[in-house]
Amino acid sequence: MNFSSENPIPPRSILQIARGDDSSPRWRLNIGKCYRVGYYSKQDGLDVIWMVNDEASYEQTTDHEYLNKYFKIIDVSDETDFHGDDRDILKPMNLN
């Protein structure tokens, strides 16, 4: 399934870094690491995907092009509130 800014991956979905290359050397070193998709920022829009680590820190970002290229989607959440306006903050969770 391909996601895009018009069809964004829902928050709370689980991603795993599946590959890396010269344009993503940090990911190449972390193949196999999992992240949750965080809530989208209204300021950034729906193509800036916040990746949330085990400690529930918003650690880094990617976009849907890189998501589809470098990540394996482990679980697609049924979350419908993309900005988390009416949701509790994400809690720490052991993903790896």
C-alpha positions as protocol buffer text, in pm:
chain_id: "A"
residue {
  index: 1
  type: MET
  ca { x: 0 y: 0 z: 0 }
}
residue {
  index: 2
  type: ASN
  ca { x: 143 y: 338 z: -98 }
}
residue {
  index: 3
  type: PHE
  ca { x: 75 y: 641 z: 114 }
}
residue {
  index: 4
  type: SER
  ca { x: 96 y: 1007 z: 11 }
}
residue {
  index: 5
  type: SER
  ca { x: 11 y: 1352 z: 144 }
}
residue {
  index: 6
  type: GLU
  ca { x: -337 y: 1298 z: -8 }
}
residue {
  index: 7
  type: ASN
  ca { x: -358 y: 955 z: 160 }
}
residue {
  index: 8
  type: PRO
  ca { x: -131 y: 989 z: 465 }
}
residue {
  index: 9
  type: ILE
  ca { x: -27 y: 700 z: 683 }
}
residue {
  index: 10
  type: PRO
  ca { x: -229 y: 727 z: 1005 }
}
residue {
  index: 11
  type: PRO
  ca { x: -66 y: 827 z: 1334 }
}
residue {
  index: 12
  type: ARG
  ca { x: 17 y: 536 z: 1565 }
}
residue {
  index: 13
  type: SER
  ca { x: 106 y: 313 z: 1269 }
}
residue {
  index: 14
  type: ILE
  ca { x: 425 y: 108 z: 1315 }
}
residue {
  index: 15
  type: LEU
  ca { x: 715 y: 141 z: 1071 }
}
residue {
  index: 16
  type: GLN
  ca { x: 1045 y: -44 z: 1042 }
}
residue {
  index: 17
  type: ILE
  ca { x: 1351 y: 86 z: 859 }
}
residue {
  index: 18
  type: ALA
  ca { x: 1395 y: -169 z: 582 }
}
residue {
  index: 19
  type: ARG
  ca { x: 1683 y: -26 z: 381 }
}
residue {
  index: 20
  type: GLY
  ca { x: 1916 y: 266 z: 339 }
}
residue {
  index: 21
  type: ASP
  ca { x: 2150 y: 410 z: 79 }
}
residue {
  index: 22
  type: ASP
  ca { x: 2392 y: 698 z: 34 }
}
residue {
  index: 23
  type: SER
  ca { x: 2108 y: 951 z: 60 }
}
residue {
  index: 24
  type: SER
  ca { x: 1999 y: 801 z: 395 }
}
residue {
  index: 25
  type: PRO
  ca { x: 2317 y: 683 z: 573 }
}
residue {
  index: 26
  type: ARG
  ca { x: 2166 y: 722 z: 921 }
}
residue {
  index: 27
  type: TRP
  ca { x: 1887 y: 481 z: 831 }
}
residue {
  index: 28
  type: ARG
  ca { x: 2131 y: 233 z: 678 }
}
residue {
  index: 29
  type: LEU
  ca { x: 2293 y: 206 z: 1023 }
}
residue {
  index: 30
  type: ASN
  ca { x: 1953 y: 145 z: 1185 }
}
residue {
  index: 31
  type: ILE
  ca { x: 1793 y: -113 z: 955 }
}
residue {
  index: 32
  type: GLY
  ca { x: 1539 y: -308 z: 1160 }
}
residue {
  index: 33
  type: LYS
  ca { x: 1461 y: -25 z: 1403 }
}
residue {
  index: 34
  type: CYS
  ca { x: 1091 y: 43 z: 1451 }
}
residue {
  index: 35
  type: TYR
  ca { x: 904 y: 368 z: 1504 }
}
residue {
  index: 36
  type: ARG
  ca { x: 547 y: 478 z: 1553 }
}
residue {
  index: 37
  type: VAL
  ca { x: 404 y: 747 z: 1331 }
}
residue {
  index: 38
  type: GLY
  ca { x: 337 y: 1051 z: 1548 }
}
residue {
  index: 39
  type: TYR
  ca { x: 59 y: 1300 z: 1513 }
}
residue {
  index: 40
  type: TYR
  ca { x: 97 y: 1542 z: 1223 }
}
residue {
  index: 41
  type: SER
  ca { x: 176 y: 1907 z: 1288 }
}
residue {
  index: 42
  type: LYS
  ca { x: -74 y: 2152 z: 1143 }
}
residue {
  index: 43
  type: GLN
  ca { x: 221 y: 2379 z: 1068 }
}
residue {
  index: 44
  type: ASP
  ca { x: 415 y: 2108 z: 877 }
}
residue {
  index: 45
  type: GLY
  ca { x: 121 y: 1950 z: 693 }
}
residue {
  index: 46
  type: LEU
  ca { x: 38 y: 1591 z: 611 }
}
residue {
  index: 47
  type: ASP
  ca { x: 357 y: 1507 z: 420 }
}
residue {
  index: 48
  type: VAL
  ca { x: 591 y: 1553 z: 717 }
}
residue {
  index: 49
  type: ILE
  ca { x: 579 y: 1222 z: 902 }
}
residue {
  index: 50
  type: TRP
  ca { x: 705 y: 1241 z: 1258 }
}
residue {
  index: 51
  type: MET
  ca { x: 875 y: 920 z: 1370 }
}
residue {
  index: 52
  type: VAL
  ca { x: 834 y: 846 z: 1740 }
}
residue {
  index: 53
  type: ASN
  ca { x: 1090 y: 629 z: 1920 }
}
residue {
  index: 54
  type: ASP
  ca { x: 1044 y: 382 z: 2208 }
}
residue {
  index: 55
  type: GLU
  ca { x: 1062 y: 661 z: 2466 }
}
residue {
  index: 56
  type: ALA
  ca { x: 774 y: 845 z: 2292 }
}
residue {
  index: 57
  type: SER
  ca { x: 1004 y: 1123 z: 2171 }
}
residue {
  index: 58
  type: TYR
  ca { x: 940 y: 1270 z: 1830 }
}
residue {
  index: 59
  type: GLU
  ca { x: 1286 y: 1178 z: 1704 }
}
residue {
  index: 60
  type: GLN
  ca { x: 1301 y: 1257 z: 1333 }
}
residue {
  index: 61
  type: THR
  ca { x: 1091 y: 1315 z: 1024 }
}
residue {
  index: 62
  type: THR
  ca { x: 1045 y: 1167 z: 682 }
}
residue {
  index: 63
  type: ASP
  ca { x: 798 y: 1217 z: 400 }
}
residue {
  index: 64
  type: HIS
  ca { x: 573 y: 977 z: 213 }
}
residue {
  index: 65
  type: GLU
  ca { x: 816 y: 936 z: -77 }
}
residue {
  index: 66
  type: TYR
  ca { x: 1088 y: 814 z: 161 }
}
residue {
  index: 67
  type: LEU
  ca { x: 835 y: 615 z: 365 }
}
residue {
  index: 68
  type: ASN
  ca { x: 739 y: 416 z: 57 }
}
residue {
  index: 69
  type: LYS
  ca { x: 1105 y: 375 z: -45 }
}
residue {
  index: 70
  type: TYR
  ca { x: 1285 y: 292 z: 281 }
}
residue {
  index: 71
  type: PHE
  ca { x: 1032 y: 155 z: 532 }
}
residue {
  index: 72
  type: LYS
  ca { x: 838 y: -163 z: 586 }
}
residue {
  index: 73
  type: ILE
  ca { x: 494 y: -96 z: 728 }
}
residue {
  index: 74
  type: ILE
  ca { x: 439 y: -332 z: 1020 }
}
residue {
  index: 75
  type: ASP
  ca { x: 93 y: -214 z: 1125 }
}
residue {
  index: 76
  type: VAL
  ca { x: -146 y: 48 z: 989 }
}
residue {
  index: 77
  type: SER
  ca { x: -337 y: 219 z: 1268 }
}
residue {
  index: 78
  type: ASP
  ca { x: -709 y: 294 z: 1250 }
}
residue {
  index: 79
  type: GLU
  ca { x: -647 y: 640 z: 1400 }
}
residue {
  index: 80
  type: THR
  ca { x: -862 y: 909 z: 1236 }
}
residue {
  index: 81
  type: ASP
  ca { x: -743 y: 1219 z: 1425 }
}
residue {
  index: 82
  type: PHE
  ca { x: -433 y: 1304 z: 1224 }
}
residue {
  index: 83
  type: HIS
  ca { x: -336 y: 1600 z: 1442 }
}
residue {
  index: 84
  type: GLY
  ca { x: -412 y: 1441 z: 1778 }
}
residue {
  index: 85
  type: ASP
  ca { x: -632 y: 1729 z: 1889 }
}
residue {
  index: 86
  type: ASP
  ca { x: -857 y: 1508 z: 2099 }
}
residue {
  index: 87
  type: ARG
  ca { x: -606 y: 1237 z: 2187 }
}
residue {
  index: 88
  type: ASP
  ca { x: -370 y: 1166 z: 2475 }
}
residue {
  index: 89
  type: ILE
  ca { x: 0 y: 1208 z: 2402 }
}
residue {
  index: 90
  type: LEU
  ca { x: 184 y: 895 z: 2293 }
}
residue {
  index: 91
  type: LYS
  ca { x: 330 y: 691 z: 2579 }
}
residue {
  index: 92
  type: PRO
  ca { x: 661 y: 502 z: 2576 }
}
residue {
  index: 93
  type: MET
  ca { x: 634 y: 162 z: 2410 }
}
residue {
  index: 94
  type: ASN
  ca { x: 892 y: -106 z: 2338 }
}
residue {
  index: 95
  type: LEU
  ca { x: 890 y: -143 z: 1959 }
}
residue {
  index: 96
  type: ASN
  ca { x: 1223 y: -320 z: 1910 }
}
